[in-house]
Amino acid sequence: MKKFTIAIHGGAGTISPSTMTPQKETAYKQALQTALTAGYKVLEARGSALDAVTQAVIELENTPFCLMQAEVVFLPMKANMKWMHL
């Protein structure tokens, strides 16, 4: 059997230590582990790297804090964007 590795990125932005509670930290770590496990299972079943990454991202996006972080990062960018019509 081939060996393989999967890595994920926990998100954009900064989490202030003053707002991190033990419960939040546990929830973040659990969600990250769930995403890693989902992607790993795809690779373990001989799925493609793209499918593994897709499954990991789906798991991350199904967590409330991941979606919240995306809004925090992208909302200021949207305010500064000019839409282009091609």
N, C-alpha and C positions, 0 to 999 in steps of 0.2 A: 504494500500500500504506500502511496506517495504521502509525504508529509506536506502540510500546508499551514499557512498562517493567515489570520484575519485581524485587521486593526480597524478601529472606528475613531471618529472624532466626536467628542462630547458636545460640540456646539460652538457657536460664536458668542462673543460678548464675555463679560466678566461677572462672576458671582462674588459679591462682597462677603467676606467672612462674617461680617456682622449680621447678615441676613440668613446665613446658613445654620440651620438647626440640625441636630442629630437625625431627626426624622426625614428632613429634606435630603441630607447626605445619603441616608440609606435608600431613599427612593431613587435618587440619581444613579447610585451604584447598581441598584437592582435593574433599572431600565437599561443601563449600558451593558450589563451582563446578559440581559434578555436579547438585546440586539446582537451581541457577539455570538451567542448560542444559536440564534436563528440563522445567521450567515454561515456559521461553522457547519450546521446540519446540512445546508445546501451543498457545501463543498464535500462533506463526508459522504453524501449520496451521489457524488460525482457530477454535481451540477456545475454550471459555469460560474466563473468569477463574477460576471455581470449579474447573474441571478442571485448570488450570495450577497453582493453589495446591495442590490435592490431590496432583498428581504431584510437586511440589517437596517436600511434607511426606513423602510415601512415601519419596522418596530419602533425606531426612534421617533418617527413622526406621529405615532399613536400614543405618545406620552405627552401629557399636558405641558410639562415644562419645556419640552423641545419646541413645541409650537409657539409657546409664549416667547421663548428666546428668539425665534425667527421674526416674530412681530416687533420685538424690541430692536432688532438689528435692521430690519428692512423698512419700517415706517419712516424713520428719518431720511432714508435714501429716496423713498417714493416722493417725499415732499420736495426734494431737489431735482427730481427727474423731469426731463422734458420728453414727452412722447413723440416718437418719430413715426411718420406714416410712410411706409415703403410702397 
